[in-house]
């Protein structure tokens, strides 16, 4: 799964969004929701840490075919599906 996070960024660097391309929509009651500055699309943020050091961090719009096709996303979505 970790390799899928890295390979998605390596394969689609122009589609991945970084902090300067995002904003936090604080209108949600519980917490801020990450959105793409250009399209206002809701985003899923992916971060990997290694012993307290952030080694990978990017976002993709939640409807992105790249996100939906990513192996790491399919694993997480499959694990969460029975609980939604």
Secondary structure by P-SEA (a helix, b strand, c coil): caaaaaaaaaacccccccccccccccccccbbbbbccccccbbbbbbbbcccccccccccccccccccccaaaaaaaaaacccc
